[in-house]
Amino acid sequence: MKTQLQNLGLKDTREIFYNLSYDELFEHEKRNAEGNVSSNGTFMVDTGIFTGRSPKDKYFVKQDPSQKFISWGKINQPITAELFDDLLKKAQKQLSGTDLYVQDAFCGASEKSKRAVRFITQVAWQAHFVKNMFIRPSKEELVGFKPDFVIYNACKCVNEDYKKQGLNSEVFVIFNVEKNIGVIGGTWYGGEMKKGIFSMMNYWLPLEGKMAMHCSANVGKNGDTALFFGLSGTGKTTLSTDPNRALIGDDEHGWDDDGVFNFEGGCYAKCINLDPNSEPEIYGAIKRNALLENVVANENGVVDYKDGSKTENTRVSYPIEHIENHKKDLKGGHPKNIIFLSADAFGVLPPVAKLTKEQAMYYFLSGYTAKVAGTERGITEPVATFSACFGEPFMPLHPTVYAKLLGEKIDKHGVNVYLVNTGWTGGAYGVGKRMSIKATRACINAILDGSIQKCEFENFEKFNFAVPTALDGVETKLLNPANTWTDANEYKKMRDKLADMFVKNFKRYEDVKEGVEFAKAGPLA
């Protein structure tokens, strides 16, 4: 291993802790005083001043051949090969002459599509995080493990020259596609490793004709796979956690010629206001081998999940085995149903709508939800949020590449696609009310058991969705939002306003011919 690390530019390393077990990592975390132990034996750490990702500090090397495929802009910022090499040397210097933790893992449960990744860090809990989040190789697989990609996590490294280098801050999260190297400097946040490799999977797989997706997935007793796309707060995790269906995964998946597969071997759940009654599976997963981030606990180690004084983004990572009802091989067949979740705070979208393939590509590209604005001076109107492919920060290629691929797979495998509104009805936020979980579950169940296919549908004006005229478990008037508003003119104004937001947002994809074509499936301006 020392020879391999010298080949990676690391010199005079002291002890190398290679693929430690959970128990060994736990002992190292305690010995190094990297955090505290909760009352039920879960290790707790603080990630310092960074309690979330640093998207403005993420860069790709601009060089051939990858620069021809990467969609450059605010999300995918360019960095020169020379500057990458300088920062890599800075990170290597930081990691040299110290104890190191090396963790090897796979990203992807598919033999045909997985990548082998080596993570190098100075911190035991970050090796623990990697062990939780990625797929853990067997002892046999670790013999002769050859990484396809290497992440240097030099979280203790600070780049003081960032201003003259033209970078955003002392933090750097940089990727060299041709050298198969990623470097993290200046931030302790574990999620940078998780999402860094997800970004790379979103580069590699589509160029092989495979989908990389920011979604959750589950499978029914008859083997029918379902995908759930949705931005934060739309119910993606809650609705895919179903006692009658096995969880494939909660966040990142691929879709190749054999079907759907989890990229990860664990889950990374938000903890703020975690309640054992409403989310018993996640609450029960927080035990020894899980890793809590930035939570507040008393002197006895009892965690107060309501306390967001360190951050609202309190998190727990845990191996997926901590969820009892999970798919053991982390794989499923080609999806039968795809569900786009939107929490529409404008009260315009129907609780469920069936989409054509063209509409599926359009609304996938739009990646819409609406967040509720602050109410310090009374109720203000919601804020529309659009994130391409429901994961824009992690998409190195032009968003239309992913949409086109989705359309091809929908066609090839005869997939049904639905839009489900988990937001407001009967008026916008402040006037209407939130869609009940009971009604949403009824919509999801009708999709999954196929009963929605037997419904009669009508056209939903302006957006041209097909909405059911009646559905078991859902009050009939809810199915078309036009029937739930007391003022029909106010409803039409809000509907037209939201449609206009979609049209304006989509203009940014019309810089390529595919985007111009896909725009035809959107709402009428």
Salt bridges, closest charged atoms under 4 A:
ASP23 OD1 - ARG288 NH2 3.23
GLU27 OE2 - LYS30 NZ 3.56
GLU29 OE2 - HIS128 ND1 2.70
ASP46 OD1 - LYS310 NZ 2.98
ASP85 OD1 - LYS179 NZ 2.99
ASP99 OD1 - ARG14 NE 3.49
ASP104 OD1 - ARG118 NE 2.75
GLU111 OE2 - LYS114 NZ 3.10
GLU208 OE2 - ARG115 NH2 2.79
GLU208 OE1 - LYS210 NZ 3.04
ASP224 OD2 - ARG245 NH1 2.96
ASP251 OD2 - LYS194 NZ 2.75
ASP251 OD2 - LYS195 NZ 2.84
ASP251 OD1 - HIS214 NE2 3.02
ASP251 OD1 - LYS236 NZ 3.30
GLU252 OE2 - LYS194 NZ 3.29
GLU252 OE2 - LYS195 NZ 3.25
ASP258 OD2 - LYS112 NZ 3.25
GLU264 OE2 - LYS194 NZ 2.66
GLU321 OE1 - ARG136 NH2 2.72
ASP329 OD1 - LYS327 NZ 2.99
GLU358 OE2 - LYS357 NZ 3.98
GLU381 OE2 - LYS497 NZ 2.84
GLU392 OE2 - ARG508 NH1 2.79
ASP411 OD2 - LYS357 NZ 2.99
GLU461 OE1 - ARG495 NH1 3.53
GLU490 OE2 - LYS493 NZ 3.40
ASP496 OD1 - LYS462 NZ 3.83
ASP496 OD1 - ARG495 NE 3.24
ASP500 OD2 - LYS504 NZ 3.17
ASP511 OD1 - HIS398 NE2 3.00
GLU514 OE2 - LYS513 NZ 3.50
GLU517 OE1 - LYS520 NZ 3.10
